[in-house]
Amino acid sequence: MLRSMTGYGKAEATINHCKYTVEIRSLNGKSADISLKTSLIPRDKELLVRQFLTAQLNRGTIDLYINAEKMPGSEGTSQINKDVLTGYLEQMDQALRGSKWHKGATSEFSAPVVASVMRFPDVLQTQREELSEEDWTLLFNTIKVAAIRLDEFRETEGVSLRNDILSKVALIESFIPQVEAFESERIDTVRARLDARLAELSAPVEAGRLEQEIIFWIDKFDINEEKVRLRQHCNYFRETMDKDEYPGKKLGFIAQEMGREINTLGSKANHAEIQKIVVKMKAELEKIKEQSMNVL
């Protein structure tokens, strides 16, 4: 099943009187670029987490967040950092000195002010207990659940992504018969152009020689091979999307081959209406390339 590289997964667990919330977010990327944006994972377990995320999510720009919050009613483990608290109050005292709000001394700050300062960064220090092996197993299982949910999110996004890309591939294919409708005009145009040039020269020309020149020009601007290969690339694009587990990179390469055929078709067109159709093909192909970059 086609997956998008964009996804989000979340899982929660209660471990040792703490509520642990695990969030994993992913965006598109050429390889597995994993960032552990948390200090709650023991350093000796970081490699294990990275290996698991790479195996489970394959590739993408992947960020892992973990937040721990003490459950209501559990024993408090927070302590006041006296130096930080005093530092904040002294700075407030100096800043207010001489103003109408100044009380005269740091110790005379009102209780509501001190209560507000208590919420400043680093005033309260939470002492976290070391995770036991049993606790770590629970946390790691929570990470696994979040990764699975992210993968499910990717599958859901992949359905709409697949439909959107396939509609654009079908649109490119639909332009090919429109090109064919103008091919007979191209032959007539070449013949008329040669006849006009010969009339300007007012010189006798062998009929057989004229036909040879016309055949030469028709062969030079023949676009049948490009049309055949473009149809083949479109079919291969669909097959790869449905059969490969992680088709993203291959789809990008196939799109490049489609682009080569479309460019060659345009350079050989020698017809204004065909050139317009080629421009439409290129516009749809650019959309396919952009979308394919987000396919896992």
Secondary structure, 3 states (H helix, E strand, C coil): CCCECCEEEEEEEEECCEEEEEEEEEECCCCEEEEEECCCCCHHHHHHHHHHHHHHHCCEEEEEEEEEEECCCCCCCEEECHHHHHHHHHHHHHHHCCCCCCCCCHHHCCHHHHHHHCCCCCCEEECCCCCCHHHHHHHHHHHHHHHHHHHHHHHHHHHHHHHHHHHHHHHHHHHHHHHHCCHHHHHHHHHHHHHHHHHHHCCCCCHHHHHHHHHHHHHHCCCHHHHHHHHHHHHHHHHHHHHCCCCHHHHHHHHHHHHHHHHHHHHHHCCHHHHHHHHHHHHHHHHHHHHHCCEC
